[in-house]
């Protein structure tokens, strides 16, 4: 007789429980804002489900920990005690602790630790009873350390993301006495050396009073681009004693109060997606139609009669329609609401505003706007940085807001919407706006500009996206490390999108992120340049025109302009940008494609237009290297490779050449 292992159900349990934790956190935050007491029942039901699942699937520590939270919620639910801010804060810490437990459970690590035991005792004390000291030992925190052993090995492409390992080492040196030992085992011979890649690794010894959290925060923005370990300079604690059977389950485990949901959620979400039954039914119907069409076309394989050519053409037309419908249906399966990302921000805004002494009202608009799962998974970190930046730098403390004639409470709005073939996410605050003078002074100091004369507000906004740019006088755990806005832009550009900024002095700042709906397939216009073929995304194209030679004006510095609808636009010759030697040189012999991104327009000069087509996007960086002005590549019908033009990148390159 075969037995069934419950481990096969762990993944579903993790997924449903993490969703339950999100629901608990949302309800707790609503209660904190004076929400309906009915929310307590939904919080209790989520905790009860997690406890039952944990007990069923072999996580007794988690079940015992959740039982204490459930007991406290039961008292509130029955009216034996009122819900107040201390209880809400305790329950929010409980949610964080449970997220940490799930993260460790997914990694196969022990669940119990000293911090979760302490939080369990606090929950029991809130209920009105004392938890006796456990007879079974749990994994305790390491003994106090007088230093840390840090192994830091950047991935080869870390430099391409605008991150400087030496800057990180300088940050570590500010935390204590740092001894640096370079690891040279990956350094190639001189002829194979690539200066754009990081070939070094480091073994670092940091002595002093620095905490693990302070060290980890230094590597916060590069944790996905390196191999990192942080270990105390003390002997490892002895292994825990074997568990002893008691009348209660072992103590629960959890994360410290500051744990975020991203680690557990990302590892869980990466391998699966929930799909509505209506989408599955649509797929089944389309596959059935394809089978019928295939059977029709199969008649012509062995016995082709020219008199039946019209039937063959009709069959091919049907095949094209069904294939397009199938493609759209499959892509629809990967489309998920951005609300799953937005839901993390109420807690983040609450915690940061309390820490900084600010009053912030968060508005979420367009949570049901859908975008590709891959884009959704990668847009979270840039949005978190922009939200933190808005609260830290943009919104003022109540005293300064009153002095500026504003209300005490600042407003931060996240809004998502579809525009054409893209999704647009705006992060809007009503704070002080960009400090133009401070940004210009810093840019002059760093040599990014030669003079402040004639610099527009748009150009000032672009300066903050330069690598290592920061106007903060003092580095904190929120900002000022010089690794920030450039990484935000790089992450968004890697998704095929772009970031724009618009500031209103004294009235706030708006960051606009424009993203493709999907990373897999785009509609584009193929254009010939010399012997090469380039794909220009259709969503960026305004118009294609042919210009006579006299319509082009040369300007100082070698640039060219042409008049288009009452404005003069610069011309970017793609053959010069990408080194196509055999391309046409005379304007009147080619075509100009007017393209737009971030509200700016340029004309792309090409030899000819080949036609409109769909392009299956392949990563150029993963298969070759990053190329400025190119967002990816695709395989054409004849097997050749065509490069996909990054319109926003081309416009930024043009702006940099103008400023040089």
C-alpha positions as CSV (number, residue, x, y, z in Angstrom):
1,X,0.0,0.0,0.0
2,X,1.5,3.3,-1.1
3,X,1.7,6.4,1.2
4,X,1.1,10.0,0.2
5,X,3.7,12.6,1.2
6,X,2.3,15.9,2.4
7,X,5.4,17.7,1.0
8,X,3.8,17.7,-2.4
9,X,1.2,20.1,-1.1
10,X,3.7,22.5,0.5
11,X,3.9,24.9,-2.5
12,X,0.1,25.4,-2.6
13,X,0.1,25.9,1.2
14,X,2.8,28.5,0.9
15,X,1.0,30.4,-1.9
16,X,-2.3,30.5,-0.1
17,X,-0.8,31.4,3.3
18,X,1.3,34.2,1.9
19,X,-1.9,35.6,0.3
20,X,-3.6,35.2,3.7
21,X,-0.7,37.2,5.3
22,X,-1.2,40.0,2.7
23,X,-4.9,40.1,3.5
24,X,-4.1,40.2,7.2
25,X,-1.7,43.1,6.8
26,X,-4.2,45.1,4.5
27,X,-7.0,44.6,7.1
28,X,-4.7,45.6,10.0
29,X,-3.7,48.8,8.2
30,X,-7.4,49.6,7.5
31,X,-8.1,49.1,11.2
32,X,-5.3,51.5,12.0
33,X,-7.0,54.1,9.9
34,X,-10.3,53.6,11.7
35,X,-11.8,50.8,9.6
36,X,-14.8,48.7,10.4
37,X,-14.4,46.2,13.2
38,X,-15.7,43.5,10.8
39,X,-12.1,43.4,9.5
40,X,-11.2,41.6,12.7
41,X,-13.2,38.6,11.5
42,X,-11.3,38.4,8.2
43,X,-7.9,38.7,10.1
44,X,-9.0,35.9,12.4
45,X,-10.1,33.6,9.5
46,X,-6.7,34.1,7.8
47,X,-4.8,33.3,10.9
48,X,-7.0,30.3,11.6
49,X,-6.4,28.9,8.1
50,X,-2.6,29.4,8.4
51,X,-2.7,27.6,11.8
52,X,-4.7,24.7,10.4
53,X,-2.5,24.3,7.3
54,X,0.7,24.5,9.3
55,X,-0.5,21.7,11.6
56,X,-1.6,19.6,8.7
57,X,1.5,19.9,6.6
58,X,4.1,19.4,9.2
59,X,5.0,22.8,10.6
60,X,4.1,22.5,14.3
61,X,6.3,25.5,15.3
62,X,4.3,27.7,12.9
63,X,1.0,26.3,14.2
64,X,1.9,27.0,17.8
65,X,3.0,30.5,17.1
66,X,-0.1,31.3,15.1
67,X,-2.3,29.8,17.8
68,X,-1.1,32.6,20.2
69,X,-2.1,35.3,17.6
70,X,-5.4,33.5,17.0
71,X,-6.1,33.6,20.8
72,X,-5.6,37.3,20.9
73,X,-7.7,37.9,17.9
74,X,-10.5,35.7,19.4
75,X,-10.7,38.0,22.5
76,X,-11.0,41.0,20.2
77,X,-13.5,39.3,18.0
78,X,-15.7,38.4,21.0
79,X,-15.6,41.9,22.4
80,X,-13.6,41.0,25.5
81,X,-11.0,43.7,24.6
82,X,-11.0,46.6,22.2
83,X,-8.7,46.8,19.2
84,X,-6.1,49.5,19.7
85,X,-2.9,50.7,18.2
86,X,-0.6,48.5,20.5
87,X,-2.5,45.4,19.4
88,X,-2.4,46.4,15.8
89,X,1.3,47.0,16.0
90,X,1.8,43.6,17.7
91,X,-0.2,41.9,15.0
92,X,1.7,43.6,12.2
93,X,4.9,42.3,13.8
94,X,3.3,38.9,13.9
95,X,2.6,39.1,10.2
96,X,6.3,40.0,9.6
97,X,7.4,37.1,11.8
98,X,5.2,34.6,9.9
99,X,6.6,35.8,6.6
100,X,10.1,35.0,7.9
101,X,8.9,31.6,9.0
102,X,7.6,30.9,5.5
103,X,10.8,32.1,3.9
104,X,12.8,29.7,6.1
105,X,10.4,26.9,5.5
106,X,10.8,27.3,1.8
107,X,14.5,27.2,2.2
108,X,14.4,24.1,4.4
109,X,15.8,25.9,7.4
110,X,14.8,25.5,11.1
111,X,11.8,27.7,11.9
112,X,12.4,28.4,15.6
113,X,14.6,31.3,16.8
114,X,14.9,33.5,19.8
115,X,13.1,36.5,18.3
116,X,10.0,34.4,17.4
117,X,10.0,32.9,20.9
118,X,10.0,36.4,22.4
119,X,7.2,37.6,20.1
120,X,5.2,34.5,21.1
121,X,5.6,35.4,24.7
122,X,4.4,38.9,24.0
123,X,1.3,37.6,22.3
124,X,0.6,35.3,25.2
125,X,1.0,38.2,27.7
126,X,-1.4,40.2,25.6
127,X,-4.0,37.4,26.1
128,X,-3.3,37.5,29.8
129,X,-1.3,34.4,30.5
130,X,2.3,33.5,30.9
131,X,4.1,31.0,28.7
132,X,6.5,28.8,30.7
133,X,10.1,28.6,29.5
134,X,10.3,25.8,26.9
135,X,12.1,22.6,27.9
136,X,13.2,22.2,24.2
137,X,15.9,24.5,23.0
138,X,15.3,26.6,19.9
139,X,17.9,28.1,17.6
140,X,19.2,31.1,19.5
141,X,20.7,34.3,18.1
142,X,24.5,34.2,17.7
143,X,26.5,35.4,20.6
144,X,27.4,39.1,20.5
145,X,30.1,39.5,17.9
146,X,33.0,42.0,17.8
147,X,33.1,41.8,14.0
148,X,32.0,40.1,10.8
149,X,33.5,38.0,8.1
150,X,32.0,39.1,4.7
151,X,32.5,37.3,1.4
152,X,31.6,39.6,-1.5
153,X,31.9,38.3,-5.0
154,X,30.1,40.5,-7.7
155,X,28.6,38.8,-10.7
156,X,30.4,39.6,-14.0
157,X,27.8,42.1,-15.2
158,X,27.5,44.1,-12.0
159,X,29.4,47.1,-13.4
160,X,27.0,47.4,-16.3
161,X,24.2,48.2,-13.8
162,X,26.1,51.3,-12.7
163,X,27.2,49.9,-9.4
164,X,30.7,50.5,-8.1
165,X,32.1,47.8,-5.7
166,X,34.6,50.3,-4.3
167,X,31.9,52.6,-3.2
168,X,30.4,49.7,-1.3
169,X,33.7,49.0,0.4
170,X,34.0,52.7,1.4
171,X,30.5,52.4,3.0
172,X,31.7,49.4,4.9
173,X,34.8,51.2,6.1
174,X,32.6,53.9,7.6
175,X,31.0,51.2,9.9
176,X,34.2,50.0,11.6
177,X,37.8,48.8,11.0
178,X,37.9,47.1,7.6
179,X,40.5,44.7,6.4
180,X,40.3,43.9,2.7
181,X,41.6,40.9,0.9
182,X,41.1,40.7,-2.8
183,X,40.4,37.3,-4.5
184,X,42.0,37.0,-7.9
185,X,41.0,33.5,-8.9
186,X,38.6,34.8,-11.6
187,X,41.0,37.3,-13.2
188,X,41.7,36.2,-16.8
189,X,44.8,36.6,-18.8
190,X,45.4,40.1,-20.1
191,X,44.3,39.3,-23.7
192,X,40.9,38.0,-22.3
193,X,40.4,40.9,-19.8
194,X,37.0,42.7,-20.3
195,X,37.1,46.1,-18.5
196,X,33.3,46.2,-18.5
197,X,33.1,43.1,-16.3
198,X,34.0,42.7,-12.6
199,X,36.6,39.9,-12.3
200,X,37.5,40.4,-8.6
201,X,36.0,39.2,-5.4
202,X,36.7,40.2,-1.8
203,X,37.1,38.6,1.6
204,X,36.4,41.4,4.1
205,X,36.9,41.5,7.9
206,X,34.9,44.2,9.6
207,X,35.5,44.8,13.4
208,X,33.5,47.1,15.5
209,X,29.9,47.5,16.7
210,X,28.2,47.3,13.3
211,X,25.1,45.1,13.1
212,X,24.3,42.6,10.4
213,X,21.4,44.8,9.3
214,X,23.7,47.8,8.8
215,X,26.1,45.7,6.7
216,X,23.3,44.2,4.7
217,X,21.9,47.6,3.9
218,X,25.1,48.6,2.2
219,X,24.6,45.7,-0.3
220,X,20.8,46.3,-0.5
221,X,20.8,47.4,-4.2
222,X,23.2,44.8,-5.4
223,X,22.1,41.7,-3.5
224,X,20.8,40.1,-6.8
225,X,24.1,40.9,-8.6
226,X,26.6,39.3,-6.3
227,X,27.3,36.3,-4.1
228,X,27.3,37.5,-0.5
229,X,27.7,36.0,2.9
230,X,27.9,37.8,6.3
231,X,29.1,35.7,9.2
232,X,30.0,36.7,12.8
233,X,33.6,36.5,14.0
234,X,32.7,34.1,16.8
235,X,32.5,30.3,17.1
236,X,29.2,28.8,15.9
237,X,26.7,28.1,18.6
238,X,26.4,24.5,19.7
239,X,23.6,22.5,18.0
240,X,20.3,22.6,19.7
241,X,19.4,19.7,22.0
242,X,16.8,17.2,20.7
243,X,13.3,18.3,21.0
244,X,11.5,17.2,24.2
245,X,7.8,16.2,24.1
246,X,5.7,18.6,26.1
247,X,2.0,19.3,26.4
248,X,2.3,22.2,23.9
249,X,3.9,22.5,20.5
250,X,7.4,24.0,20.2
251,X,7.7,27.7,20.1
252,X,6.8,29.5,16.9
253,X,9.4,31.1,14.7
254,X,9.4,34.4,12.9
255,X,11.3,37.3,11.5
256,X,12.3,40.5,13.2
257,X,9.8,43.3,13.1
258,X,11.2,44.9,10.0
259,X,11.0,41.9,7.7
260,X,9.4,42.7,4.3
261,X,7.3,40.5,2.2
262,X,9.6,40.5,-0.9
263,X,11.9,37.6,-0.2
264,X,9.3,35.0,0.6
265,X,6.8,36.3,-2.0
266,X,9.3,36.4,-4.8
267,X,10.6,32.9,-4.3
268,X,7.1,31.6,-4.1
269,X,5.7,33.5,-7.1
270,X,8.6,32.8,-9.5
271,X,7.4,29.4,-10.6
272,X,3.6,29.6,-10.9
273,X,0.7,31.8,-11.8
274,X,-3.0,31.4,-11.0
275,X,-5.2,31.4,-14.1
276,X,-9.0,31.9,-14.3
277,X,-11.0,29.0,-15.6
278,X,-12.4,31.3,-18.4
279,X,-8.9,31.8,-19.8
280,X,-8.3,28.0,-19.8
281,X,-11.7,27.4,-21.5
282,X,-10.7,30.0,-24.2
283,X,-7.4,28.2,-24.8
284,X,-9.1,24.8,-25.2
285,X,-11.6,26.3,-27.7
286,X,-8.7,27.9,-29.7
287,X,-6.8,24.6,-29.8
288,X,-9.9,22.9,-31.1
289,X,-10.1,25.4,-33.9
290,X,-6.4,24.9,-34.7
291,X,-7.0,21.1,-34.9
292,X,-9.8,21.6,-37.4
293,X,-7.7,24.0,-39.5
294,X,-4.8,21.6,-39.4
295,X,-7.0,18.8,-40.7
296,X,-8.2,21.0,-43.5
297,X,-4.7,21.9,-44.6
298,X,-3.6,18.3,-44.2
299,X,-5.8,17.4,-47.2
300,X,-3.4,19.3,-49.5
301,X,-0.2,17.6,-48.4
302,X,-0.5,14.6,-50.6
303,X,-3.2,15.5,-53.2
304,X,-2.9,19.1,-54.3
305,X,-5.4,20.2,-56.9
306,X,-4.8,23.7,-58.3
307,X,-8.6,24.1,-58.6
308,X,-8.7,24.0,-54.8
309,X,-6.3,26.9,-54.4
310,X,-9.0,29.1,-52.9
311,X,-9.6,26.6,-50.2
312,X,-5.9,26.5,-49.4
313,X,-5.8,30.2,-49.1
314,X,-8.8,30.2,-46.8
315,X,-7.2,27.6,-44.6
316,X,-4.0,29.6,-44.3
317,X,-6.0,32.7,-43.5
318,X,-7.8,30.7,-40.8
319,X,-4.5,29.4,-39.4
320,X,-3.2,33.0,-39.2
321,X,-6.3,34.2,-37.4
322,X,-6.3,31.3,-34.9
323,X,-2.5,31.7,-34.3
324,X,-3.0,35.3,-33.5
325,X,-5.9,34.6,-31.2
326,X,-4.0,31.8,-29.5
327,X,-1.0,34.2,-29.0
328,X,-3.2,36.8,-27.4
329,X,-4.9,34.2,-25.2
330,X,-1.6,32.8,-24.0
331,X,-0.2,36.3,-23.3
332,X,-3.4,37.0,-21.4
333,X,-2.6,34.1,-19.0
334,X,0.6,36.0,-18.0
335,X,-1.3,39.2,-17.4
336,X,-1.7,40.0,-13.7
337,X,-3.1,43.1,-11.9
338,X,-0.5,45.5,-10.6
339,X,-2.4,45.6,-7.3
340,X,-0.2,42.7,-6.1
341,X,2.7,45.2,-6.2
342,X,0.7,48.2,-4.9
343,X,-0.4,46.2,-1.9
344,X,3.0,46.3,-0.3
345,X,3.0,50.1,-0.1
346,X,0.4,50.9,2.6
347,X,2.6,49.2,5.2
348,X,5.8,50.7,3.8
349,X,4.3,54.2,3.8
350,X,3.0,53.8,7.3
351,X,6.3,52.6,8.8
352,X,8.4,55.3,7.0
353,X,6.1,58.2,7.8
354,X,6.2,57.2,11.5
355,X,10.0,56.9,11.4
356,X,10.5,60.3,9.8
357,X,7.8,62.1,11.7
358,X,5.7,62.9,8.7
359,X,2.0,62.5,7.9
360,X,1.3,60.9,4.6
361,X,-1.9,59.9,2.9
362,X,-1.4,57.2,0.3
363,X,-3.7,57.0,-2.7
364,X,-3.7,53.9,-5.0
365,X,-5.4,54.3,-8.4
366,X,-5.7,51.6,-11.1
367,X,-4.8,48.6,-9.0
368,X,-6.7,46.3,-11.5
369,X,-4.5,47.4,-14.4
370,X,-2.8,44.3,-15.8
371,X,0.7,43.7,-17.1
372,X,3.0,40.8,-17.9
373,X,4.0,38.7,-14.9
374,X,7.7,39.1,-15.8
375,X,7.4,42.9,-15.8
376,X,5.3,42.7,-12.6
377,X,8.0,40.7,-10.7
378,X,10.8,43.1,-11.6
379,X,9.0,46.5,-11.3
380,X,8.6,46.2,-7.5
381,X,12.1,47.2,-6.4
382,X,12.2,50.4,-8.5
383,X,8.8,51.4,-7.2
384,X,9.8,50.8,-3.6
385,X,12.9,53.1,-4.1
386,X,10.8,55.9,-5.7
387,X,8.2,55.7,-2.9
388,X,10.9,55.8,-0.2
389,X,12.6,58.7,-2.1
390,X,9.3,60.6,-2.2
391,X,8.6,60.2,1.5
392,X,12.2,60.9,2.5
393,X,13.1,63.8,0.1
394,X,9.9,65.0,-1.4
395,X,7.2,65.3,1.4
396,X,7.9,67.8,4.1
397,X,7.4,67.5,7.9
398,X,4.1,69.1,9.1
399,X,5.9,72.3,10.3
400,X,7.4,73.0,6.9
401,X,4.2,72.2,5.1
402,X,2.3,74.7,7.3
403,X,5.0,77.3,6.6
404,X,4.5,76.7,2.9
405,X,0.7,77.1,3.2
406,X,-0.1,73.4,2.9
407,X,-2.0,71.0,5.1
408,X,-0.1,68.9,7.6
409,X,-0.8,65.7,5.7
410,X,1.2,65.1,2.5
411,X,-0.3,63.1,-0.4
412,X,1.5,60.4,-2.3
413,X,-0.4,58.8,-5.2
414,X,0.5,55.7,-7.2
415,X,-1.5,55.4,-10.4
416,X,-1.4,52.8,-13.1
417,X,-3.1,53.0,-16.5
418,X,-2.9,51.7,-20.0
419,X,-1.9,54.1,-22.7
420,X,-1.8,52.7,-26.2
421,X,0.4,49.5,-26.1
422,X,2.1,50.4,-22.8
423,X,1.4,50.6,-19.1
424,X,2.1,53.9,-17.3
425,X,2.8,54.0,-13.6
426,X,3.0,57.5,-12.0
427,X,4.4,58.2,-8.5
428,X,3.1,61.7,-7.6
429,X,3.7,63.7,-4.4
430,X,2.7,67.2,-3.3
431,X,6.0,67.9,-1.5
432,X,8.7,70.5,-2.1
433,X,9.8,69.4,-5.6
434,X,13.4,69.1,-6.7
435,X,15.9,71.4,-5.2
436,X,17.2,72.9,-8.4
437,X,20.0,74.8,-6.8
438,X,21.4,71.9,-4.8
439,X,21.2,69.6,-7.9
440,X,23.1,72.1,-10.1
441,X,25.7,72.7,-7.5
442,X,26.3,69.0,-7.0
443,X,26.5,68.5,-10.8
444,X,29.0,71.3,-11.2
445,X,31.1,69.7,-8.3
446,X,31.0,66.3,-10.0
447,X,31.8,67.8,-13.4
448,X,28.6,66.6,-15.0
449,X,27.9,70.1,-16.4
450,X,30.3,72.9,-17.2
451,X,27.9,75.8,-16.4
452,X,24.4,76.3,-14.9
453,X,23.5,78.8,-17.6
454,X,20.6,77.9,-19.8
455,X,19.8,74.5,-18.1
456,X,16.1,73.7,-18.3
457,X,14.1,72.1,-15.5
458,X,13.9,68.9,-17.6
459,X,17.7,68.8,-17.9
460,X,18.0,69.3,-14.1
461,X,15.7,66.4,-13.6
462,X,17.8,64.2,-15.8
463,X,20.9,64.9,-13.7
464,X,19.6,62.9,-10.7
465,X,19.7,59.8,-12.9
466,X,23.5,60.0,-13.2
467,X,25.4,57.2,-11.5
468,X,26.4,58.0,-7.9
469,X,24.4,61.3,-7.9
470,X,23.1,62.3,-4.5
471,X,22.6,65.7,-2.8
472,X,22.2,64.2,0.7
473,X,24.7,65.7,3.1
474,X,24.5,62.7,5.5
475,X,24.0,59.0,4.4
476,X,21.1,57.2,6.1
477,X,19.4,53.9,5.8
478,X,16.8,55.5,3.6
479,X,18.9,57.5,1.1
480,X,22.1,59.2,0.2
481,X,24.4,56.2,-0.6
482,X,24.8,57.3,-4.2
483,X,23.3,54.1,-5.5
484,X,19.7,54.9,-6.4
485,X,18.1,56.7,-9.2
486,X,20.5,55.5,-11.8
487,X,19.8,51.9,-10.8
488,X,16.0,52.6,-10.9
489,X,16.4,53.8,-14.5
490,X,18.6,50.9,-15.4
491,X,16.1,48.4,-14.0
492,X,13.3,50.0,-15.9
493,X,15.3,50.2,-19.1
494,X,16.1,46.5,-18.8
495,X,12.3,45.9,-18.9
496,X,12.1,47.8,-22.2
497,X,10.6,50.9,-20.4
498,X,11.7,54.3,-19.4
499,X,11.5,56.8,-16.5
500,X,10.7,60.5,-16.8
501,X,10.5,63.1,-14.1
502,X,8.6,66.4,-13.8
503,X,9.0,68.7,-10.8
504,X,6.9,71.6,-9.7
505,X,9.0,73.7,-7.2
506,X,7.1,73.9,-4.0
507,X,4.2,71.7,-5.3
508,X,5.7,68.2,-5.7
509,X,7.3,65.8,-8.2
510,X,5.9,63.2,-10.6
511,X,7.9,60.2,-11.7
512,X,6.4,58.5,-14.8
513,X,7.4,54.9,-15.6
514,X,6.4,53.6,-19.0
515,X,6.5,49.9,-19.5
516,X,5.6,47.4,-22.3
517,X,2.6,45.3,-21.6
518,X,4.7,42.2,-22.3
519,X,8.4,41.5,-22.8
520,X,7.8,38.6,-25.1
521,X,6.3,40.0,-28.3
522,X,6.1,43.6,-29.7
523,X,4.5,45.1,-32.8
524,X,7.1,46.9,-34.8
525,X,8.0,48.5,-38.1
526,X,11.0,46.9,-39.8
527,X,13.4,49.4,-41.4
528,X,16.5,48.8,-43.6
529,X,19.7,50.6,-42.8
530,X,22.5,49.5,-45.2
531,X,22.7,45.7,-45.0
532,X,21.0,45.6,-41.6
533,X,17.4,45.5,-40.5
534,X,16.1,47.3,-37.4
535,X,12.7,47.0,-35.6
536,X,11.1,50.3,-34.4
537,X,8.4,49.6,-31.8
538,X,5.0,50.6,-33.4
539,X,3.8,52.2,-30.1
540,X,6.6,54.8,-30.4
541,X,6.0,55.8,-34.0
542,X,4.2,59.1,-34.8
543,X,4.7,59.3,-38.6
544,X,7.0,58.4,-41.4
545,X,7.9,61.1,-43.9
546,X,10.3,61.7,-46.9
547,X,12.2,65.0,-46.7
548,X,13.8,67.0,-49.5
549,X,17.3,68.1,-48.9
550,X,16.3,71.7,-48.4
551,X,14.0,70.8,-45.5
552,X,17.0,69.9,-43.3
553,X,19.0,72.6,-41.4
554,X,22.4,72.1,-40.1
555,X,23.2,73.5,-36.6
556,X,26.4,74.2,-34.7
557,X,28.1,71.0,-33.6
558,X,27.1,68.9,-36.6
559,X,23.5,68.3,-35.7
560,X,20.5,68.4,-38.1
561,X,17.0,69.7,-37.6
562,X,13.8,69.5,-39.6
563,X,10.4,71.2,-39.2
564,X,7.5,68.9,-38.1
565,X,4.2,70.3,-37.2
566,X,5.3,73.7,-36.0
567,X,8.4,72.5,-34.1
568,X,12.0,71.6,-35.0
569,X,13.1,68.1,-34.3
570,X,16.6,66.6,-34.4
571,X,17.6,63.9,-36.9
572,X,19.3,60.8,-35.7
573,X,21.0,58.9,-38.5
574,X,20.8,55.2,-37.5
575,X,23.7,54.3,-39.8
576,X,26.0,56.7,-37.8
577,X,24.6,55.5,-34.5
578,X,25.2,51.8,-35.2
579,X,28.0,52.0,-37.7
580,X,26.3,50.8,-40.9
581,X,28.8,51.5,-43.6
582,X,26.8,50.8,-46.7
583,X,23.7,52.9,-45.7
584,X,22.3,55.8,-47.8
585,X,23.8,59.2,-46.9
586,X,21.5,61.7,-48.6
587,X,18.3,62.7,-46.8
588,X,16.2,62.7,-49.9
589,X,17.2,59.1,-50.7
590,X,15.8,57.7,-47.4
591,X,13.0,58.1,-45.0
592,X,12.6,59.8,-41.6
593,X,10.6,58.0,-38.9
594,X,9.3,60.4,-36.3
595,X,9.3,58.7,-32.9
596,X,8.3,59.8,-29.4
597,X,9.2,58.8,-25.8
598,X,8.8,60.7,-22.5
599,X,7.1,63.6,-24.4
600,X,10.2,64.1,-26.6
601,X,10.5,63.5,-30.3
602,X,13.3,62.9,-32.8
603,X,13.4,61.7,-36.4
604,X,15.2,58.4,-37.2
605,X,16.8,58.5,-40.7
606,X,16.7,55.0,-42.4
607,X,17.2,53.8,-45.9
608,X,13.7,52.2,-46.4
609,X,10.6,50.8,-44.7
610,X,10.3,47.0,-45.1
611,X,6.9,46.4,-43.4
612,X,5.0,45.9,-40.2
613,X,5.5,42.8,-38.2
614,X,5.4,41.2,-34.8
615,X,8.8,40.6,-33.2
616,X,9.6,37.9,-30.6
617,X,11.9,39.7,-28.3
618,X,15.2,38.1,-27.3
619,X,17.7,39.6,-24.8
620,X,20.7,41.0,-26.5
621,X,22.6,41.5,-23.2
622,X,22.1,37.8,-22.2
623,X,23.4,36.6,-25.5
624,X,26.0,39.3,-26.4
625,X,26.3,42.5,-24.4
626,X,24.4,45.7,-23.7
627,X,24.3,48.2,-26.6
628,X,23.2,51.8,-26.1
629,X,20.1,52.5,-28.1
630,X,19.1,48.8,-28.5
631,X,16.6,47.1,-26.3
632,X,16.8,43.6,-27.7
633,X,16.9,41.4,-30.9
634,X,14.5,39.2,-32.8
635,X,14.8,36.4,-35.4
636,X,13.3,37.2,-38.8
637,X,11.5,34.8,-41.1
638,X,14.6,34.2,-43.2
639,X,16.6,33.3,-40.0
640,X,18.6,36.6,-39.9
641,X,18.8,38.7,-36.8
642,X,17.2,42.2,-36.5
643,X,17.9,44.6,-33.6
644,X,15.1,46.3,-31.8
645,X,15.6,50.1,-31.4
646,X,15.3,51.5,-27.9
647,X,13.6,54.8,-28.7
648,X,13.9,56.3,-25.2
649,X,17.6,55.4,-25.2
650,X,18.1,57.0,-28.6
651,X,16.5,60.2,-27.4
652,X,18.6,60.2,-24.2
653,X,21.8,59.7,-26.3
654,X,20.7,62.6,-28.5
655,X,20.2,64.8,-25.5
656,X,23.6,63.9,-24.0
657,X,25.3,64.8,-27.3
658,X,23.5,68.1,-27.4
659,X,24.6,68.9,-23.8
660,X,28.3,67.9,-24.5
